[in-house]
Amino acid sequence: MMKRGIAALLLVLGVAGMESCREDPVDIVPKIEYNDFHGFSQGEEQPLSTMCTINDQVYIFSQSASNYYLHATDIGFTSFRSHEYPFPLPGFLPEKLLSLGGDKLFLAGSKDGHPAWSFTDTTAGNGLFFRTYAENKGKVYDALEFNNHLYLCGELQQDTDRQAVVFKVNPNGYIVDTLIFGTDQNDGAVDLMEDNGKLYLLCYSYGKGIGDRDAWVMELSENLETSNQRVYGGTGYEQPEMLLAFQNVIYVCGHTTSFNDPMHDAWFLCLEKDLSLRWEKNVNNNGHEGADYMDITPEGNIAWCSYGDMSINRGYLGLISAEGAVLDQKKFDGYVRFTQLKAYSKYVIALGPRNDDKEVYPALHRYTLLP
């Protein structure tokens, strides 16, 4: 079954009318301190990687020119494992690694330019057997498990523009429903979230008319019907990245150029459950920054990560309160960028490809959360 159509704009929110705030660097008491680092190098470049966590274990899937690897460690960096996948099938670019419980894992991304996904496990012993959406070029950005199905979101190339796509996939990996939608000026779906039995979808859109590119959030039923669509952004360029629910609100993170800064700044929205805006925050650190991934710390703050300059070769890590106050932000050399993180009781662990001038390989950087 396939649903197609141009989704209607129900509510547009620009910078005017938003409760917004620009946050420039200020003198703050440090809350993030470097602790340790570990890289997973197999003697060849592995530039693309994604991670998930199971209790105190961190799993990293990485792609090289010749094969795929599954690396693992504990948050204390006391034990390390690396598995090379049998029967390599070149052409897969990873975007999402998802734990399905026990030793089961799920991978999603693109293969040979088409949306693709595969089941695997924590030992990589069963290899990879990809299912692909062959009708259109595109990729999957995110996936989650909900009501005994997997929901995958991404983008498809449709004629001369990109469209947002959501796949509903059964436990065997087969598509049972597909939703394709958007404007006529390039759109994509970048993140899915489940909160109290309700699905939410985050998209980018060039066709909503607020600025160059905007954030587009909506509710999504398990039958792939959209509702309560809202659009957020300023007159510049917004790059939405992730949704996160916490204490009866929804956070959105990403990048923005709508605050009189030609460079990217980290961008945060706090939404009520009806998707109305509670507050908006712009965080600047005298460079080219953003917020690609976030997690809630045990103290109820939001840790985020991204890259830290225009050439995208510095890691950027920050911490804000649930109310949007900046608690700390730091940049670290030697990383291509930080792409994901996980907050624990004492630490934040960030994933970022490490560049030592000889090869690029996945690495974890551990930071202590200070009181």
C-alpha positions in Angstrom: 0.0 0.0 0.0 1.3 3.5 -0.8 0.0 6.9 0.1 1.0 9.9 -1.9 0.0 13.5 -1.8 1.0 17.0 -1.0 0.8 17.6 2.7 -1.2 20.7 3.7 0.4 23.5 5.7 -1.7 23.8 8.9 0.3 26.3 10.8 3.4 28.4 10.0 5.6 29.9 12.7 8.4 32.2 11.7 10.8 34.1 13.9 8.2 36.9 14.4 6.0 35.7 17.2 8.4 33.2 18.6 9.8 33.5 22.0 13.4 33.4 20.8 16.8 34.1 22.3 20.3 34.3 20.9 23.0 32.9 23.2 26.5 34.1 22.6 29.6 32.7 24.5 29.7 33.8 28.1 31.8 33.0 31.1 30.4 29.8 32.6 31.5 27.3 35.2 32.8 24.2 33.3 30.4 21.3 33.3 32.1 19.1 30.8 35.7 17.8 31.3 37.7 15.5 29.0 38.1 12.0 30.5 39.3 9.4 28.0 39.4 8.4 24.3 39.4 5.1 22.4 39.6 4.5 18.6 38.7 1.4 16.6 41.2 1.1 13.8 41.5 -1.9 11.6 44.3 -0.5 9.5 42.0 1.0 6.8 39.7 4.0 6.6 36.2 3.6 8.1 34.8 7.1 7.6 31.1 6.3 8.1 29.8 5.0 11.5 26.7 4.9 13.7 26.2 3.7 17.2 23.6 2.4 19.7 23.8 1.4 23.4 22.5 -1.6 25.3 22.8 -1.0 29.1 26.5 -0.1 29.6 27.7 -1.5 26.3 28.3 0.7 23.2 28.1 -0.8 19.7 29.5 0.9 16.7 28.8 -0.1 13.1 31.4 1.2 10.6 31.9 1.0 6.9 35.2 0.9 5.1 36.1 0.5 1.4 36.3 -3.3 1.6 34.0 -4.4 4.4 31.9 -3.6 7.5 32.7 -3.9 11.2 30.9 -4.0 14.5 32.9 -2.6 17.4 31.9 -2.8 21.0 33.1 -1.5 24.4 31.8 -0.8 27.9 31.4 2.8 29.1 34.4 2.3 31.3 36.6 1.5 28.2 37.8 -1.7 30.0 37.1 -4.2 27.2 37.0 -3.9 23.4 35.7 -6.2 20.7 35.7 -5.8 16.9 33.9 -8.1 14.5 34.4 -8.1 10.8 31.3 -9.1 8.9 31.4 -12.2 6.7 30.3 -12.0 3.1 30.9 -8.3 2.5 28.4 -6.5 0.3 29.8 -3.2 -0.8 27.7 -0.1 -1.3 25.9 0.2 2.0 26.2 3.6 3.8 25.0 3.5 7.4 22.7 6.1 9.1 21.0 4.2 12.0 21.9 1.4 14.3 19.0 0.3 16.5 18.8 -2.2 19.3 15.8 -4.5 19.1 16.4 -6.1 22.5 18.6 -9.0 23.5 21.4 -9.4 20.9 19.3 -8.2 18.0 20.3 -5.1 16.0 18.8 -3.3 13.0 20.7 -1.3 10.5 19.3 1.4 8.1 20.8 3.7 5.5 21.3 3.4 1.8 22.7 0.7 -0.5 23.8 1.6 -4.1 21.8 4.8 -3.7 18.6 3.3 -2.6 16.9 3.1 0.9 18.1 -0.1 2.6 18.0 -2.0 5.9 19.2 -5.2 7.4 18.8 -7.2 10.7 22.1 -8.2 12.4 23.2 -9.1 16.0 25.8 -8.0 18.5 28.4 -10.6 17.2 27.9 -9.8 13.5 27.9 -13.6 13.1 24.9 -13.8 10.7 26.2 -11.3 8.1 24.1 -8.7 6.5 21.2 -9.4 4.1 19.8 -6.1 2.9 16.3 -5.3 1.8 16.1 -2.2 -0.5 13.4 0.1 -1.9 14.3 -0.3 -5.6 11.7 2.1 -7.0 13.6 5.3 -6.2 16.9 6.6 -5.2 17.1 7.8 -1.6 18.1 6.9 1.9 16.8 6.1 5.4 17.9 8.5 8.2 16.1 7.0 11.2 14.2 3.9 12.5 12.3 2.9 15.6 10.3 -0.1 16.8 6.6 0.4 17.6 3.7 -2.0 18.0 5.6 -5.0 16.5 6.6 -3.1 13.4 9.6 -1.0 12.4 9.1 2.6 11.1 11.8 4.0 8.9 12.0 7.6 7.7 14.1 9.3 5.0 14.0 10.8 1.6 13.4 9.7 -2.0 14.4 11.3 -5.3 11.1 11.9 -7.1 11.5 13.2 -10.7 13.3 16.6 -10.2 12.9 17.0 -6.4 13.2 15.1 -3.1 10.2 13.9 -1.1 9.9 12.7 2.5 9.2 9.0 3.0 8.1 6.8 5.8 8.2 3.0 5.5 6.3 0.6 7.8 8.2 -2.7 7.9 7.1 -6.0 9.4 9.3 -8.1 11.7 10.7 -9.9 8.7 11.9 -6.7 7.1 9.2 -6.5 4.4 7.4 -3.2 3.6 3.7 -3.3 4.5 3.0 0.4 4.0 4.7 3.5 2.5 4.0 7.2 2.9 5.6 9.6 0.4 4.8 13.3 0.7 6.1 16.8 0.5 6.1 20.1 -1.5 7.6 20.5 -4.9 10.9 22.0 -3.6 12.8 19.2 -1.9 11.8 17.7 1.5 13.0 14.8 3.7 12.1 13.1 6.9 15.1 13.0 9.3 13.9 11.7 12.7 11.1 9.6 14.3 10.1 9.6 18.0 7.6 7.7 20.1 6.2 9.2 23.3 3.4 7.7 25.3 2.1 5.6 22.5 2.2 8.5 19.9 4.6 8.8 17.0 6.2 12.1 15.9 8.0 12.9 12.7 10.6 15.6 12.0 11.2 16.7 8.4 13.1 19.4 6.6 11.4 21.4 3.8 12.6 23.9 1.2 9.0 24.5 0.1 7.2 25.9 3.2 8.1 29.5 2.5 9.4 30.8 5.8 13.1 30.8 4.9 15.6 29.0 2.8 14.8 25.7 4.6 12.6 25.0 7.6 11.8 22.5 10.3 8.5 20.6 9.8 7.1 18.5 12.7 3.9 16.4 12.7 2.1 13.6 14.5 2.1 10.2 12.7 -0.4 7.4 13.2 0.7 3.7 13.1 -1.2 3.6 9.7 1.1 6.4 8.4 -1.5 9.2 8.5 -0.2 12.6 9.4 -1.8 15.3 11.6 -1.2 18.4 13.5 1.6 19.7 11.2 3.7 22.7 12.3 6.5 24.5 10.6 9.3 26.4 12.4 12.1 28.6 11.2 13.4 32.1 10.5 14.3 33.9 7.3 17.6 32.0 6.9 18.5 28.3 6.7 17.3 25.8 9.3 18.6 22.2 9.4 16.5 20.1 11.8 18.2 17.0 13.1 16.4 15.3 16.1 13.4 15.1 18.3 13.5 14.2 22.0 10.7 14.0 24.6 11.3 14.9 28.3 9.1 16.0 31.1 6.0 16.6 29.1 7.7 18.7 26.3 9.4 17.9 23.0 12.8 19.2 22.1 14.0 19.8 18.5 17.7 20.4 17.7 19.5 21.4 14.6 21.3 24.3 12.9 20.2 27.8 12.0 21.4 30.9 10.2 18.4 33.1 11.0 20.0 35.1 13.8 22.1 37.5 11.8 25.0 35.1 11.7 26.1 33.8 8.2 27.6 30.7 9.9 25.6 27.9 11.4 24.7 28.1 15.0 23.2 25.4 17.3 19.4 25.7 17.3 16.9 24.3 19.9 13.1 24.4 20.1 11.0 23.5 23.1 7.5 22.4 22.1 4.4 21.6 24.0 2.8 18.2 23.3 0.3 20.0 20.9 3.5 21.2 19.0 3.0 24.8 19.9 6.2 26.6 20.7 7.3 27.2 24.3 10.7 28.6 23.5 13.4 28.8 20.9 17.2 29.0 21.6 20.1 30.0 19.3 23.6 29.1 20.6 26.7 30.7 19.1 30.3 29.9 19.8 32.1 32.3 17.4 32.3 29.8 14.5 30.3 27.3 12.5 28.4 25.1 14.9 25.2 23.1 15.1 23.3 20.5 17.2 23.1 17.1 15.4 22.2 14.8 18.3 21.1 15.2 21.9 20.4 13.2 25.0 19.0 13.8 28.5 21.5 13.6 31.4 20.5 12.2 34.8 20.3 15.7 36.2 17.7 16.6 33.5 20.0 18.7 31.3 20.4 18.3 27.5 23.8 17.2 26.1 24.3 17.9 22.4 27.0 17.4 19.8 27.9 18.4 16.3 30.9 19.8 14.4 32.8 23.0 15.4 34.0 24.8 12.3 33.3 25.4 8.6 35.6 22.7 7.4 33.8 20.2 9.7 36.9 18.9 11.4 36.3 19.7 15.0 34.1 18.0 17.6 31.6 20.3 19.3 29.9 19.3 22.6 27.5 21.3 24.7 25.1 21.2 27.7 21.9 23.2 28.2 19.3 23.1 30.9 15.8 21.9 30.2 14.8 25.6 30.2 17.4 26.5 27.6 20.2 28.0 29.7 23.6 27.2 28.3 25.7 25.4 30.9 28.8 24.6 28.9 30.1 24.3 25.3 33.5 23.1 24.0 35.2 22.3 20.8 37.8 19.5 20.4 40.4 19.1 17.6 41.2 15.8 15.9 37.7 14.8 15.1 35.9 15.1 11.8 32.8 15.8 13.9 30.8 14.3 16.7 27.7 12.6 15.3 26.0 10.9 18.2 26.3 10.8 22.0 24.9 9.0 25.0 24.6 10.5 28.5 25.2 8.4 31.6 25.2 9.1 35.3 28.8 10.5 35.3 29.8 10.7 31.7 28.8 11.7 28.2 30.2 9.5 25.5 30.4 11.0 22.0 31.0 9.2 18.7 33.1 10.9 16.0 35.3 9.8 13.2 38.9 10.4 14.2 41.4 11.8 11.7 45.1 11.1 12.4 46.3 12.1 8.8 46.8 8.4 7.9 43.2 7.1 8.2 39.8 8.0 9.4 38.2 5.6 11.9 35.4 5.6 14.4 36.3 6.6 17.9 34.6 7.3 21.3 35.4 10.3 23.4 34.4 10.2 27.1 33.7 13.3 29.1 33.0 13.7 32.8 29.8 15.6 33.8 30.9 18.0 36.6 28.5 19.0 39.4 
